[in-house]
Amino acid sequence: MSVRQTLLAAATASILAMAPASAQTLRYANQGDLKSLDPYTLNETTTHAHLGHAYEGLIARDKDLKIVPALAESWETPEPTRWRFHLRKGVKFHNGDPFTADDVVFSAERVRAKGSNLPTRIPSDAKVVKVDDYTVDFILTSPNPILHSQWDTWYIMDKKWAEANNSIAPTPVAATSPSFASLNANGTGPFIIESHQPGVKTVFKPNPNWWREPEHNLKEIVFTPIGSAATRVAALLSGEVDVIEPVPIQDITRVDSSPNAQVLKGPELRTIFLGMDTLRDELLYSNIKGKNPFKDVRVREAFYKAIDVELIKTRVMRGLSTPSALMIAPQLFALSKDFTRPKADPDAAKKLLAEAGYPDGFEVTLDCPNDRYVNDAPICQAVVSMLARIGVKVDLLAQPKAQYFAKVLKAGGYQTSFFLLGWTPGTLDSHNVLYDVIGCRDDPKSSRGENNLSGYCNKEIDALTDKILQEADTTKRDQLIKRAYQILDKDFGYIPLHQQALAWGVSKKVKLTQRADNQVLLYWATKQD
């Protein structure tokens, strides 16, 4: 057993041995780990939620996901290509350093630096200029009416602290050794991270000098990753933890019928999908040598038609998913009703494979996380079985999210041939999906396609995406978005599966706000004695 495995086992054992949490100490367990405290290491919802207790952005999103002021009190656009932000005065970082414009300019440079997994937060060609200590201008090369829409998870860092602790550069997700910023945090947010043991436990204490009036009554948050679903549920039902995420679908009824816990349920905005490497001339993980089957649209269409999303919904998700024809949740695109997903057709899929020159199928590896999304590994296992029906042998590599993301993201060299991923657009807008996940990644100077693991590229979609960003007329903009998705559909660039449902296990002593972006934000939590 490795050192990390030993620590994880010890942490799980200690949770089970705990006495019930005292009032105002809230114990939270998630299936995944908090890999790094560096806020630019991993663009992932759970990580953003954890770090959102310690760090803040210029803007925030309220309980209904509306944009509200945070470290910026107000902003305006004096001209279409210039945004001016007026910063909040009197705010201090946890170590006492004052928050100023220098920190914003530094954070803007750092989030776009090599190693960051969040470079799309700010356009690569934007200039960030300090006007005075509490005013910052963002000067753009073209209009961008949604510039600030995902800045609730662009957290502002302390320039002085980063420089003093050799943390000017962001920590890459695939870093082999931790940096100071990955093990320590210094934000302006409602909680201070008192201690952090990766894979074991992270303890948060309220920030007594927070600039806002707290809406929680907590004295402490103790986060412990518990990978085992059975152990996680048992800890909730016994009262040893107060909140867990997610509750396995098969355990929802049992939790709801328990005397001391319940399941908060709701729709999530995340789309779960499959992607295929369409860029390399030869797949990294396949028995086909000298060429890439996924470059042939008939192969991609065959995979699409082999996947039965309705069967995944009933058998794997037990009804708690919404099959999707698009790479975005219908709540986020007004014209989503114009798209319908064709039914699975294995026979048609076989014919397409034969036409493409693979009558006997081929072999390929499917990369899949096993602790990130609801039933992620079982979904992948279902996909393996469905593709087997058309002669495709899929070797499933399901790993914890830390290893999975380190392998498949940019920092890991996009080392994947076929993968499952989930995506909630940080802007809550199609542009983010079209730019960040679907956009061509062929320009090393651009952040376009940062999270395009497949390498899929369609220049017509890119051109539409650029127009979408600048178009202020909603009706015209929706038609541009529709056209982009129509091209993607015809090209079978990705295989959307579904939007998963939220299922949080919560003690009946705890009141908690559930947002559709699946961020478990405990600064809105209250706990009774």
N, C-alpha and C positions, 0 to 999 in steps of 0.2 A: 504494500500500500504506500502511495506517495505521501509526502509531507502534507500536500494540499488535501488529499483524501482523508488523511488522519484528522486534520483540523476540521473538515466538514463533518466527519463522523462525531467528533467531540462536541461540535456546536449543536448538532441534532440531539445528541444525548443530553446535553445540558438544558436544552429547551424542554425536553420531556420531564426533566427532573425539577424544573422551576416551580416554585409556589405561584399561585395566581397573582397576576400583576397588581400592584397597589394602585389606588386611585390616582389619576392624573399621570401615571406612567403608561404610555401606550406602546404595546409590543406588536410589531408588524412583521409578517413573513411573506416572502415572495418566492416563486419557484426559481427565479434567476438571481445571480450575484450582482453586486455593485462593483464592476471591474475597476473603475478609476474615478477619482474625485476631480480629475482635470475636466472641466466642463466642455472641452472641445475634442475629447477623445472619441466619443461614440454618439452618433446621431440616432438615438433610440429612446422611445417614449419613457420606458421605466427608468432609465438613467437620468433623463431630463427631470422626471418627477422627484427622484431622490435628491438631485443636486439643486432643484428648485426650492428646497427648504433652506439652503445655505446661500445660494446665489440669486440674483435678480437681473432682469433685463431693463432696457429703457421703457418698454411697455410690458403689460401683463394681460392675461385673459381672465375674465371673471368667471363665476360659476356657470354662466350660460355661454362661455367662450367668446364673449365680446371683448374687443380691445379696450383697455383702460390704461391711464397713466401709471407709471411706476417710477423708475429712476429719472425719467423725463416727465416733468410736470405738464408740458404742452409741446406742440409742434405745429409747424405750418409749412406750406410749399410756396415761397415767394415767387418762384417760377417753376415751370414743369420739370426742370432737371435739377432742382435744388430743394432739399428738405432741410429745415432748421429745427433743431431740438433744444429746448430750454430745460436745463438739468435742475433737479431738486437740490436745494441747498441744505446744509446741515446734516447730510447723511454721512455715516462713517462705516468703514469696513470693520469686521469683527476685531481686528487688531488695533483699532483706533485711528487708522489712516483716514483722512478725509477723502470723500468721493468727489472727483473733479473731471473736467473735460479731458485731461491727460489720460485718465483711465479708459475713457470711451475710445479715444484715438488709438491707444495701445491695444485694446481689445479688438478693434476693427482690423488692425494689422495682424494680430495673433490668430484670429479666427480664420483668416484667409491664408495663413502661412502653411508651408509644407508640414504634413503630419496631422493637420486638423481634419476631422470628419464632417465639419460644418461650413465649408467654404462658401456654400451657396447662400448663407445668411446675408451676405453683402456682395453686390456685383464686383467681379474682380477688377473692373476698370473704374470703379467709383473712388473718388477722392474724399477723404474724411479730414475736415479742417477744423481746428480749434479757433473759434472766434474770440472767446474769452474763457475764463475758468468755468463758466456755467452755460456756455452756448457752443454747440457743435453743428457744423454744416456737412451734409452729405451731398456732394456734387456728382451728378450722373452724366453719362454720355447720351442717354435717351430717357424719356419719361418712364416712370415706374410707379403707377398708382397704388401698388401693394407692397412697396419697399419694406415697410415695417411689420408686415403681417405675421412673420414668424420670429419676431424679435423677443417674444416672451420666453423663448428657449435659447436666445443668444445672450448668455450671461456675462455681465461686466466683471472683469477681473482688476485687481489692484496692481497697477503698473509698478509701483515702488516695491511691493511684496514679491512680485514675480521676478523682478531684476535682482533683488537681494537673495533670492533662493534658487537662482540658476534655472528659472522656469519661463524664460522669455518665449521659447519655442513650445508649441503644443506637444502633448504626449501621443504618439501614434497608437492606434488600437492594437497594432501588432508588435508593440515595443516588448523587447525581451526582458527588460528590467524596469522597475518602477522609477518614476521621477518624483521630485519633491511635491509637485502639484498633483500627482496622481495619488499621493498618500495623505495630503493635507489640503485643507480648504480655507479660504479667507474671503467670504462674500459680504454682502450687505443685508442678507435675508433674515427671515424671522427665527432661524435656528442656527446655532453654532455646532459644528461637528466636533464633539469632545474627543472621540476616539474612532479609529477605523482600522479594522482587521479584515483585509480582503478575504472573502469566502467564509468569514466567521461571524462578525458582528460590527455594526456601526451605531454609535450612540450620538443622538442629537439633543442639545439643551437649548432652551429658549434664549434668544438674543435680548438682553435687558435694555439695549440701546436702539432697538429697531425703531425706525422712523414712523411706522404705522401702529395703529391700535390693534393688538392681537384679537383674533376671533376664535381662538382656541383656549382651552384651560389646561394645557399639558405642561408638566414639569420636565418631561423626558420622552423621547421616542427611541425605542430600541429596535433596530432592524436586523433580522437574522434571515439569511437565505435558507430555505428548506426545499431541496430539490424533490424529495419524495412526496408525492401527492397525498398518500395515506397518512404520512407523519404530519404534514401540514394541516390536514383536516382534523386529525386527532388532537392536535395542539389547540385548534380553535374550539372544538367541542368541549374540551376539558377546561377551557378558560385560561390556558397557559399563554396564549397569544390573543390579541384583540381583533386583529384584522389580517386576512390572508387574501392573496390574489395570485392566480385565479383559483376559484373553486372548480374542481373537475366536474364536468357535466354530469357524470354518473353519481356524484355525491350531493347535487343540489337539493334533492328532495330530503335527504337525510339531514342536511344542515338546517333546512327550513322547518323540519319537524322537531328540532332539538329545543330544549327549554331556554338556552342561553345564547343562541346565535341565529342569524338569518342571512340570506343571500340577497345582496343588492344586484338587481338585474337591469339591463338596459341595452339599447343598440349601441354598437361601436362604429366609429368612422373608419376603422382600419380595413383595408382590403388585403386579403391573403391571395397570393398568386404564385404561379410557376414561371420560371424564365429559363431560356436555353442560350448557350453560347453561340451567337451567330457571327462572331468576329474572327476567331482564329481559323486558320486554314486547316488545322487538324485539332480535334478535341483533345484536351488533356487527359480525360478519363473515359476512354472508349476503346473497343476492339477494332474500330474502323481506322485504318491508318492512311495517311496521304490525302485525306479530305475530311470535310466537316459536314455530316448529314444535315445539321440544322441550318446550313446556308440555303437549303432547298425548301421553299415555302410549302411544298407538298408534305414534307416530313413534319414541319411545324403544325400544319393543319391536321395531320394524322394524330399527333399527340393531343391536340386540342379536342378532337372528336372522340378520342379514346377515354377521356376523363369524364366521368359521370358525377357532376356536382350535386345532383339531387340525391344520389346514393350516399355521397359523403355527408350531406345534410342529415339524412335519416339514420344512417348506420354509425357514422363517426361522431357527428355533432349533436345527435339526438334531437334534431329539430331546431337547435339554437344557432342557426346561421342563415344568412340570406344570400343565396346564389347570385353571382354577379356577372353581367355581360361586359362590365367596364372595369377599368383600373382605378376607379374612384367610387366612393359611396354615393348612392343616389341623392342623399340629403345635400350633397355638395355640388351637384350639377343639375340645373333646372331641366335640361333636355335629356336626362338619363332615360326617361320613359320611351324615347325614340329608339332605344337599343334593346334587342332581345337576344338571349343566348340560345343557339340551336341545341337540340337534344343530343346526347351522346350517341354515337353511331360507330361501334367497333368494326362493322363490316366495311363501311366506307373508309375508315382509317386504314384497314388492311390493304384495300385497293390503292390508296394513296401511297402507302409505303412501297408497294410493288411497283407502281409507276415511277417512283423515285429511284428504283434500283435496289430496294431492300425487301425482297419478298419474304425473307426469313427473319426480318428484323435486324437488330444489332444490340450491342451492349453499351450501357452508359451508367455513370455514377450520379446519384442524386444526393446533393448536399442539403441537409435539413437540420435546423435547431431542434433540440428536444426539451427545452425549458423556456421558450420565449413566447410562443403563441398558444392559444387554446387548442389542445390536442394536436400540436404540430407534428410530432413523430407518428401518431396514428394516421393522420392525413397522408403523410408521405408513404406509410405502409399501404394505404388504400391505393395510392397512385401506382405503386409498384405492381400491385395485383391487376389493376386495370390495364396497364401497359403490357403486362404479360399476355393478356388476351389477344394482343395484336402482334405478338412475337418479339417484343422488346424486352430484353433482360436488364432490369434496373438493379444496380448494386446500391443499397441505401447506406449512406454515411450520416447518421444522426448523432450530433454532438451538443454538449452544452453551449450556450450562446457565446461565451467568451472565446472558445476555440473556433466556433463556426464563423463569427464575424471577423476574427483575426485572419481567417483563411480566405473568405470570399470578398471582403471589401477592398477598396483601392489600396490601402496600406499593405494588404496581404497579396496584392498582385492579381486580384480577381481570379483566384485559383479555383474555378468551378466550371463544369460543363452543363450542369442542369441543377436547378436550385429552387427551394421554396423560400419566399420572403413575404413579410407583411409591411404595409406602408400606410401611414396616416399623413396626409400632406400638412406640413407645419403651417402653411398659409391658409389651410382649409379651402383650397382653391385648386383647380385643375392645372394651372400653370406650374405649380410645384411638381406635380407628377410628370407632366410633359417635359419639363426642363431637367429635373434631377434624376428621374428613374428611366425615362424613355429617350431623353435627348442624346445625341451623338457625343461620345467621349473622345473624339479624335483630335481635339485641340488641347494640347497640354497647358496652354495659357488660360484656358477657360475652365470654370467650375461646372459647366454643363455636363450632365451625365455622371456626376460624382458617384451616385448610387445606382448607376446602370451596370449591374453585374454581368449582364449578358453581352454587352457590346453592341446591342441592336442599334442600327443607325438608319434614319430616313430623313434626308435633308429637307423634304417637303414638310414634314412634321416640325422640324427645327424652325423653318421659316414662318410657319403658322404660330409656333410658340412665341417667337419674337413679336409678332403682331398682337397676340393675345395679351402680352405684358403691357403694351402701350395703349391698347384700346380701352377707352373709358365708357363707351356706350355699351350697356349690358346686353342688349339684344344682338348687336353686331358681334360682341365678344363671345356670346354663347354659340353663335353660328360658327365662328372660327374654331372654338373648342370641339364642337360636334364634328367638323370636317377632319380635325386631327385624329379623333378617336375612330372615325370611319376608315381612315387610311391604315391605322394600326390594326383594326379588325381584319381588313382585307389582307393584310400582310401576316396575320397571325404572329405578331411580334412577341406577345406574351399570352399566358393562359390565366386569366382571372378566375378565381375560385369562388370566394364569398367574402362577405363582411361577417366577422365573428361577433358573438354576443358577449357583453360584459357580465361577469359573475364574480362579485367580491363577497367574501365571507366576513361578516361584521358582528361583533358581540352586541347584544341588545343593550349593553351599557354605553355604547358608542354611537354618536350621531356623526355622519360623514356625508360630504357632498360627492356625488358620482358624476363626473363629466364624461361626455361621449368620446373624448380623446384618450380615455383610459389612463390618465395620470392620477395616481393615488396621492392626493395632496392633503397632508395631515395638518396643515396650518388652518384648516377649516374644521378640524375635528374637536369634538367635546366628549368627555368621558365622565360618567357618573360614578359615585362611590359604590 
